[in-house]
Amino acid sequence: MARQKGIVKLDGTLGGVNFYKREGEHLARVSGGGFNSESIKRSALMRGNSSEMGLASVVNKVFKQSFRSLWLDKNYGSVHYRLQSLFMEIKNLDEVSVFGKRCVAEGMATDYGKRLLKDFRFQEGSGVLLSGKLAFDWTTPRMTVSGFDMERMELPDGVDLLGVQLLTVCFDFETLDFSFQLSGLLELFRDFGDDHFSLETAPLNASDPGVRYAMLRLAHYQQVNGTNYLMRGDAGIRYGFVSVV
């Protein structure tokens, strides 16, 4: 801002400079500063994105707690950031709320939102979780695997068994309340020769509102005198969603 000097005082814009009068003084400043329609639009966009990111972050924090009983390592690492990206994608499915208030709950109310969660990969580049065909029955609730081939699991040297455990959860994306049931550990030793097995949890409360998901964990163990010891730092620890309804 500068004061105008000279006999003739200008008012308006000339050569990229705004000339104006304020509180009795004739002033000048380079045009383009301050708020205009574009800067207001950008500011509103940033506020809206920031608000929705914050809402998704709260969901992410509580959602991780819902599968904590199955998680062997309390450090979630890159899973936190990948889940955040997932929930930001799911909240984009919200066609009910106005921009800035779109939420994960409305996105999860759609079939596609549930599909996105079901297809989420906890480890980047992970492929098929188990050999064979997986089926899930929520009335039990029970997971059944058929066409299983233990040799295809390719247990590394030193591993005695593959431990399989199932978690079922009812998660309310609106209130962020959740309940869960955890199965026992199913031990599949190297010489497991059956082509099928099943695993189940106690039933969830049928009256609880929310999205229900079943999550599976695979881990490599050594067994000494009947006691299982987890192979720490082993790539055999894997997680995956079996069903989302």
C-alpha positions as CSV (number, residue, x, y, z in Angstrom):
1,M,0.0,0.0,0.0
2,A,1.3,3.5,-0.9
3,R,0.0,7.0,-0.7
4,Q,-0.8,8.9,-3.9
5,K,1.1,12.1,-4.4
6,G,0.5,14.9,-6.9
7,I,-2.3,17.2,-7.8
8,V,-4.4,14.6,-9.6
9,K,-5.7,11.7,-7.5
10,L,-6.8,8.6,-9.2
11,D,-9.7,6.2,-8.4
12,G,-9.8,2.8,-10.1
13,T,-7.4,0.3,-11.6
14,L,-4.6,1.3,-14.0
15,G,-1.7,-0.8,-15.1
16,G,-2.3,-3.5,-12.5
17,V,-2.5,-1.0,-9.7
18,N,-5.6,-0.2,-7.7
19,F,-6.2,3.5,-6.8
20,Y,-8.7,4.2,-4.0
21,K,-9.6,6.5,-1.1
22,R,-9.8,5.3,2.5
23,E,-10.3,7.5,5.6
24,G,-9.6,10.6,3.7
25,E,-6.3,9.4,2.2
26,H,-5.7,8.5,-1.5
27,L,-3.9,5.2,-1.6
28,A,-2.6,2.7,-4.2
29,R,-1.7,-1.0,-4.1
30,V,-0.9,-3.7,-6.6
31,S,-4.1,-5.4,-7.8
32,G,-4.9,-9.1,-7.3
33,G,-4.4,-9.2,-3.6
34,G,-7.0,-10.1,-1.0
35,F,-10.1,-12.2,-1.5
36,N,-11.7,-12.8,-4.8
37,S,-14.1,-15.3,-6.2
38,E,-11.4,-17.8,-7.0
39,S,-9.6,-17.5,-3.7
40,I,-12.9,-17.9,-1.8
41,K,-13.7,-21.1,-3.9
42,R,-10.2,-22.5,-3.1
43,S,-10.6,-21.7,0.6
44,A,-14.0,-23.4,0.7
45,L,-12.6,-26.5,-1.1
46,M,-9.8,-26.7,1.3
47,R,-12.0,-26.4,4.4
48,G,-14.4,-29.0,3.0
49,N,-11.6,-31.5,2.2
50,S,-10.0,-30.9,5.6
51,S,-13.4,-31.5,7.4
52,E,-14.1,-34.7,5.6
53,M,-10.5,-35.9,6.1
54,G,-10.9,-35.3,9.8
55,L,-14.2,-37.3,9.9
56,A,-12.6,-40.2,8.1
57,S,-9.6,-40.1,10.4
58,V,-11.9,-40.6,13.5
59,V,-13.5,-43.6,11.8
60,N,-10.1,-45.0,11.0
61,K,-8.9,-44.7,14.6
62,V,-11.9,-46.6,16.1
63,F,-12.1,-49.1,13.2
64,K,-8.5,-50.3,14.0
65,Q,-9.6,-50.9,17.6
66,S,-12.3,-53.2,16.4
67,F,-9.8,-55.8,15.1
68,R,-7.1,-55.2,17.8
69,S,-7.8,-58.6,19.4
70,L,-6.7,-60.3,16.2
71,W,-3.7,-58.1,15.4
72,L,-0.4,-59.6,16.5
73,D,1.6,-56.4,16.2
74,K,0.2,-53.3,17.9
75,N,2.1,-51.1,15.5
76,Y,-0.2,-50.7,12.5
77,G,2.4,-49.2,10.3
78,S,1.3,-48.4,6.8
79,V,-2.1,-50.0,7.4
80,H,-3.2,-46.8,9.1
81,Y,-2.5,-44.7,6.0
82,R,-3.9,-47.3,3.6
83,L,-7.1,-47.5,5.6
84,Q,-7.4,-43.7,5.6
85,S,-7.2,-43.7,1.8
86,L,-9.9,-46.4,1.8
87,F,-12.2,-44.5,4.0
88,M,-11.7,-41.3,2.0
89,E,-12.7,-43.2,-1.1
90,I,-15.7,-44.7,0.7
91,K,-17.0,-41.3,2.0
92,N,-17.0,-40.1,-1.6
93,L,-19.9,-42.5,-2.2
94,D,-22.0,-40.4,0.1
95,E,-24.6,-38.7,-2.1
96,V,-26.8,-37.6,0.8
97,S,-24.6,-35.2,2.7
98,V,-23.4,-31.8,1.4
99,F,-19.7,-31.3,0.5
100,G,-17.7,-30.9,3.7
101,K,-19.9,-33.3,5.7
102,R,-19.8,-36.4,3.5
103,C,-19.1,-39.3,5.8
104,V,-17.9,-42.9,5.8
105,A,-21.2,-44.1,7.3
106,E,-23.3,-43.1,4.3
107,G,-20.7,-44.6,1.9
108,M,-20.7,-47.9,3.8
109,A,-24.5,-48.0,3.5
110,T,-23.9,-48.7,-0.3
111,D,-23.1,-52.1,-1.7
112,Y,-20.0,-50.7,-3.4
113,G,-18.8,-49.3,-0.1
114,K,-18.9,-52.8,1.4
115,R,-17.2,-54.2,-1.6
116,L,-14.3,-51.7,-1.3
117,L,-13.9,-52.8,2.4
118,K,-14.1,-56.5,1.5
119,D,-11.4,-56.1,-1.2
120,F,-9.0,-54.1,1.0
121,R,-5.5,-55.6,1.2
122,F,-3.7,-55.2,4.5
123,Q,-0.4,-56.0,2.9
124,E,0.5,-54.4,-0.4
125,G,0.8,-56.9,-3.2
126,S,-0.8,-59.7,-1.2
127,G,-2.7,-62.2,-3.3
128,V,-4.9,-65.1,-2.4
129,L,-5.2,-65.5,1.4
130,L,-5.8,-69.3,1.5
131,S,-5.7,-72.0,-1.2
132,G,-9.1,-73.4,-1.9
133,K,-12.6,-71.8,-1.9
134,L,-13.8,-69.8,1.1
135,A,-17.5,-69.6,2.0
136,F,-19.0,-67.7,5.0
137,D,-22.3,-68.3,6.8
138,W,-23.4,-65.5,9.1
139,T,-26.2,-67.5,10.7
140,T,-23.6,-69.7,12.5
141,P,-21.2,-67.7,12.0
142,R,-18.8,-70.1,10.3
143,M,-16.2,-70.0,7.6
144,T,-15.7,-73.1,5.5
145,V,-12.8,-73.8,3.2
146,S,-13.0,-76.4,0.5
147,G,-10.4,-77.6,-2.0
148,F,-7.6,-76.8,0.4
149,D,-4.1,-77.9,-0.3
150,M,-1.6,-77.6,2.5
151,E,1.4,-77.9,0.2
152,R,0.4,-74.8,-1.7
153,M,0.8,-72.7,1.6
154,E,4.6,-73.3,1.2
155,L,5.6,-73.1,4.9
156,P,9.2,-72.0,5.3
157,D,11.8,-74.2,6.9
158,G,11.5,-74.2,10.7
159,V,7.7,-73.6,10.7
160,D,5.7,-76.4,12.3
161,L,2.2,-75.2,11.7
162,L,0.0,-72.6,10.2
163,G,-2.3,-70.9,12.8
164,V,-5.6,-69.7,11.5
165,Q,-7.9,-67.5,13.6
166,L,-11.3,-65.8,12.8
167,L,-12.8,-62.6,14.1
168,T,-16.4,-61.4,13.5
169,V,-17.3,-57.8,14.2
170,C,-20.5,-55.7,14.1
171,F,-19.3,-52.1,13.5
172,D,-21.7,-49.1,13.5
173,F,-20.1,-46.5,11.3
174,E,-22.5,-43.8,12.6
175,T,-22.0,-44.2,16.3
176,L,-18.6,-46.0,16.1
177,D,-19.8,-48.6,18.6
178,F,-18.7,-52.2,17.9
179,S,-18.9,-55.7,19.3
180,F,-16.8,-58.7,18.3
181,Q,-16.3,-62.5,18.8
182,L,-13.0,-64.3,18.4
183,S,-12.5,-67.9,17.5
184,G,-9.8,-70.2,19.0
185,L,-6.6,-70.9,17.0
186,L,-6.9,-73.6,14.4
187,E,-3.6,-75.5,14.1
188,L,-2.8,-76.8,10.6
189,F,0.4,-78.8,10.8
190,R,2.6,-79.5,7.9
191,D,1.1,-83.0,7.5
192,F,-2.5,-81.7,7.4
193,G,-4.0,-83.8,4.6
194,D,-7.6,-82.9,4.5
195,D,-8.9,-80.7,1.6
196,H,-11.4,-78.9,3.8
197,F,-11.8,-77.3,7.3
198,S,-14.1,-74.8,9.1
199,L,-13.7,-72.2,11.7
200,E,-16.4,-70.4,13.7
201,T,-17.0,-67.8,16.4
202,A,-19.8,-67.3,18.9
203,P,-22.8,-65.4,17.3
204,L,-22.9,-61.6,17.4
205,N,-25.9,-59.9,18.9
206,A,-28.5,-60.0,16.1
207,S,-30.1,-56.7,17.3
208,D,-26.9,-54.7,17.1
209,P,-27.0,-52.2,14.2
210,G,-24.1,-51.8,11.8
211,V,-21.9,-53.4,9.2
212,R,-20.7,-57.0,9.9
213,Y,-17.4,-58.2,8.8
214,A,-15.4,-61.4,9.2
215,M,-11.6,-61.1,9.3
216,L,-9.1,-63.9,9.0
217,R,-5.5,-64.1,10.3
218,L,-2.8,-66.6,9.2
219,A,0.5,-66.9,11.1
220,H,3.5,-69.2,11.2
221,Y,4.4,-71.0,14.5
222,Q,6.9,-73.3,15.9
223,Q,5.7,-75.7,18.6
224,V,7.8,-76.8,21.5
225,N,6.4,-79.2,24.1
226,G,2.9,-78.4,23.0
227,T,3.4,-74.6,23.2
228,N,3.1,-72.4,20.1
229,Y,5.7,-69.7,19.5
230,L,5.0,-67.1,16.9
231,M,7.7,-66.7,14.2
232,R,8.4,-63.0,14.8
233,G,9.2,-60.8,11.8
234,D,7.9,-63.5,9.6
235,A,6.1,-62.7,6.3
236,G,3.7,-65.5,7.1
237,I,1.5,-63.2,9.2
238,R,-1.3,-62.2,6.9
239,Y,-4.8,-60.7,7.3
240,G,-7.8,-60.4,5.1
241,F,-11.6,-59.8,5.1
242,V,-13.6,-62.9,4.4
243,S,-17.1,-61.3,4.4
244,V,-18.6,-57.8,4.7
245,V,-22.4,-57.4,4.9
